């Protein structure tokens, strides 16, 4: 049985991704900063008939927490078929006249970029030990320099996701001689706590891109940026 670890999987897109991966027969590890919320997510998924699901306390911003989570996962699993870096935050620029709120930029970069690197660095050898590992980084169309308008209000979030896409490209290149595939996913504007009730897509549809990239065949793409099965420009 293949195993998937999903960060921020106690709610929203992460929880729905866990649900869909579980229904595909994967053993699911719910990564959650809050241990109690992770356990609640496990109970919810189990009540829906997903038997092979467990949780691990995982604060992606903490070296200690990530290392401890790795030790917990490694004690049970010899390899990790899929790592989905789903956890992230929204961060806005609240200054005017071209000024940038540096605190917002730093916060966005710490969570949406640095913490993804932290988790991936820690779990990479487990992914490489899988027959055909997959790494999915949750990005956004707002990271695209081609498609997104230049609204400075969203700069902290946008910049962090643009940098994340660069990490995707560079990591994919570094692993090009392995069977690991690395891609960025744009889930769409999804009806979650972050996206709001007015968003375009239900959460079930918002998880589709992550699931698609997590289950790519051996001849699938790597180093790309996708929404569902469509390639997006950087």
C-alpha positions as CSV (number, residue, x, y, z in Angstrom):
1,X,0.0,0.0,0.0
2,X,1.3,3.5,-0.9
3,X,1.6,6.1,1.8
4,X,0.9,9.9,1.6
5,X,1.8,12.6,4.1
6,X,-0.2,15.8,3.8
7,X,0.7,18.9,5.8
8,X,-2.2,21.0,7.0
9,X,-4.6,18.1,6.4
10,X,-6.9,18.7,9.4
11,X,-9.2,21.0,7.4
12,X,-9.9,22.6,4.0
13,X,-8.1,21.5,0.9
14,X,-5.7,19.3,2.9
15,X,-8.5,17.3,4.6
16,X,-10.3,16.9,1.2
17,X,-7.0,15.7,-0.4
18,X,-6.6,13.2,2.4
19,X,-10.2,12.0,1.8
20,X,-9.6,11.6,-1.9
21,X,-6.2,9.9,-1.5
22,X,-7.7,7.5,1.1
23,X,-10.5,6.6,-1.3
24,X,-7.9,5.7,-3.9
25,X,-6.4,3.2,-1.5
26,X,-3.5,5.2,0.0
27,X,-2.5,5.0,3.6
28,X,-3.0,8.6,4.7
29,X,-0.9,10.5,7.3
30,X,-2.7,13.7,8.4
31,X,-0.1,16.3,9.3
32,X,-1.6,18.9,11.7
33,X,0.0,21.6,13.8
34,X,-2.7,21.0,16.4
35,X,-2.6,17.3,17.5
36,X,-6.2,17.3,18.7
37,X,-7.5,18.7,15.4
38,X,-5.4,16.0,13.6
39,X,-7.0,13.3,15.6
40,X,-10.5,14.7,14.9
41,X,-9.7,14.7,11.2
42,X,-8.7,11.0,11.5
43,X,-12.0,10.2,13.2
44,X,-13.9,12.0,10.6
45,X,-12.2,10.1,7.7
46,X,-12.6,6.8,9.5
47,X,-16.3,7.5,9.9
48,X,-16.4,7.8,6.1
49,X,-14.9,4.4,5.6
50,X,-11.2,5.3,5.2
51,X,-9.5,2.8,7.5
52,X,-5.8,3.4,6.8
53,X,-5.4,6.9,8.2
54,X,-3.3,8.3,11.1
55,X,-2.2,11.7,12.2
56,X,1.1,13.2,13.2
57,X,1.6,16.5,15.0
58,X,3.5,18.7,12.6
59,X,4.2,22.4,12.9
60,X,6.0,23.1,9.6
61,X,7.5,26.3,11.1
62,X,9.4,24.4,13.8
63,X,12.6,22.5,13.2
64,X,12.0,20.4,16.3
65,X,8.4,19.6,15.4
66,X,9.3,18.6,11.9
67,X,12.1,16.3,13.1
68,X,9.9,14.7,15.7
69,X,7.2,14.1,13.0
70,X,9.8,12.5,10.7
71,X,10.9,10.2,13.5
72,X,7.3,9.2,14.2
73,X,6.6,8.5,10.5
74,X,9.9,6.7,9.8
75,X,9.3,4.4,12.8
76,X,6.2,3.1,11.0
77,X,7.0,3.6,7.3
78,X,10.1,2.5,5.4
79,X,9.3,5.0,2.7
80,X,6.9,7.7,1.7
81,X,5.3,7.5,-1.7
82,X,3.9,11.0,-1.7
83,X,4.6,14.3,0.2
84,X,2.0,17.0,-0.3
85,X,3.1,20.3,1.0
86,X,-0.4,21.7,1.5
87,X,-0.1,23.9,4.6
88,X,0.3,27.6,4.0
89,X,-1.1,31.1,4.9
90,X,-2.5,34.1,3.2
91,X,-0.6,37.3,3.9
92,X,-1.6,40.8,2.7
93,X,0.2,44.1,2.3
94,X,-1.7,46.8,4.2
95,X,0.5,49.8,3.3
96,X,-0.2,52.3,0.6
97,X,1.7,54.4,-2.0
98,X,4.1,51.6,-3.0
99,X,5.2,50.8,0.6
100,X,5.5,47.1,1.5
101,X,4.9,45.6,4.9
102,X,8.1,43.7,5.6
103,X,6.5,41.8,8.5
104,X,3.9,40.4,6.2
105,X,6.5,39.4,3.6
106,X,8.7,37.7,6.1
107,X,5.7,35.8,7.6
108,X,4.6,34.6,4.2
109,X,8.1,33.6,3.2
110,X,8.6,31.7,6.5
111,X,5.5,29.6,6.1
112,X,4.9,29.3,2.3
113,X,8.5,28.8,1.3
114,X,11.0,28.2,4.1
115,X,8.7,25.8,5.9
116,X,8.0,23.8,2.8
117,X,11.8,23.5,2.3
118,X,12.2,22.5,5.9
119,X,9.6,19.7,5.6
120,X,10.9,18.5,2.3
121,X,14.5,18.4,3.4
122,X,13.5,16.3,6.4
123,X,11.3,13.8,4.5
124,X,13.2,13.7,1.2
125,X,15.1,10.5,1.8
126,X,11.9,8.7,2.7
127,X,10.3,9.9,-0.6
128,X,13.4,8.9,-2.6
129,X,13.2,5.4,-0.9
130,X,9.8,4.9,-2.6
131,X,9.6,3.1,-5.9
132,X,8.2,6.3,-7.6
133,X,8.1,9.2,-5.2
134,X,5.9,12.3,-5.7
135,X,6.2,15.7,-4.2
136,X,3.4,18.3,-4.6
137,X,3.8,21.9,-3.6
138,X,0.6,23.9,-3.1
139,X,1.0,27.1,-5.1
140,X,-1.4,29.6,-6.6
141,X,-2.2,31.3,-9.9
142,X,-1.3,34.4,-8.0
143,X,2.3,33.3,-8.2
144,X,2.3,33.5,-12.0
145,X,4.2,36.5,-13.4
146,X,2.3,36.0,-16.7
147,X,-1.3,35.6,-15.6
148,X,-1.7,37.6,-12.4
149,X,-2.2,41.4,-12.3
150,X,0.2,43.4,-10.3
151,X,-1.9,44.3,-7.3
152,X,0.5,45.2,-4.6
153,X,-2.0,44.4,-1.8
154,X,-1.3,40.7,-2.4
155,X,2.5,41.0,-2.8
156,X,3.5,39.1,0.3
157,X,1.5,36.0,-0.6
158,X,2.2,36.2,-4.3
159,X,6.0,36.6,-3.8
160,X,6.1,33.6,-1.4
161,X,4.3,31.4,-3.9
162,X,6.4,32.6,-6.8
163,X,9.5,31.7,-4.8
164,X,7.9,28.3,-4.0
165,X,7.5,27.7,-7.7
166,X,11.2,28.3,-8.2
167,X,11.9,25.8,-5.5
168,X,9.7,23.3,-7.4
169,X,11.7,23.8,-10.6
170,X,15.1,23.6,-8.9
171,X,14.2,20.5,-6.8
172,X,12.8,18.7,-9.8
173,X,16.0,19.4,-11.7
174,X,18.1,18.2,-8.7
175,X,16.1,14.9,-8.7
176,X,15.9,14.5,-12.5
177,X,18.0,11.3,-12.3
178,X,15.7,9.7,-9.8
179,X,12.1,8.5,-10.0
180,X,10.8,11.4,-7.9
181,X,8.5,13.9,-9.6
182,X,8.1,17.4,-8.2
183,X,5.3,19.7,-9.3
184,X,3.4,22.8,-8.1
185,X,-0.4,22.8,-7.9
186,X,-2.8,25.7,-8.3
187,X,-6.0,24.4,-6.6
188,X,-8.2,27.3,-7.8
189,X,-10.2,29.7,-5.8
190,X,-11.7,27.3,-3.3
191,X,-14.5,27.6,-0.7
192,X,-12.4,27.2,2.4
193,X,-11.6,29.3,5.5
194,X,-8.9,31.0,3.4
195,X,-10.8,31.3,0.1
196,X,-14.1,32.3,1.7
197,X,-17.7,31.4,0.9
198,X,-17.7,33.4,-2.3
199,X,-15.0,31.3,-4.0
200,X,-15.6,29.6,-7.3
201,X,-14.9,26.0,-6.5
202,X,-16.2,23.5,-3.9
203,X,-13.4,22.0,-1.8
204,X,-13.8,18.6,-3.5
205,X,-12.8,20.2,-6.8
206,X,-10.1,22.2,-5.2
207,X,-8.3,19.0,-4.2
208,X,-8.3,17.6,-7.7
209,X,-4.9,19.1,-8.8
210,X,-3.1,17.8,-5.8
211,X,-4.5,14.3,-6.2
212,X,-3.7,14.4,-10.0
213,X,0.0,15.3,-9.3
214,X,0.3,12.9,-6.4
215,X,-0.8,10.0,-8.6
216,X,1.1,10.8,-11.8
217,X,2.3,7.8,-13.8
218,X,6.0,7.0,-14.5
219,X,5.9,9.0,-17.7
220,X,4.2,12.0,-16.1
221,X,5.6,15.5,-16.0
222,X,8.0,17.0,-13.4
223,X,9.1,20.5,-12.6
224,X,5.7,21.9,-13.8
225,X,2.9,24.2,-12.6
226,X,-0.6,22.8,-13.0
227,X,-4.3,23.5,-12.4
228,X,-6.1,20.2,-12.7
229,X,-4.4,18.6,-15.7
230,X,-3.6,21.9,-17.5
231,X,-0.1,23.4,-17.4
232,X,0.1,27.0,-16.3
233,X,2.7,29.6,-17.3
234,X,5.2,30.8,-14.6
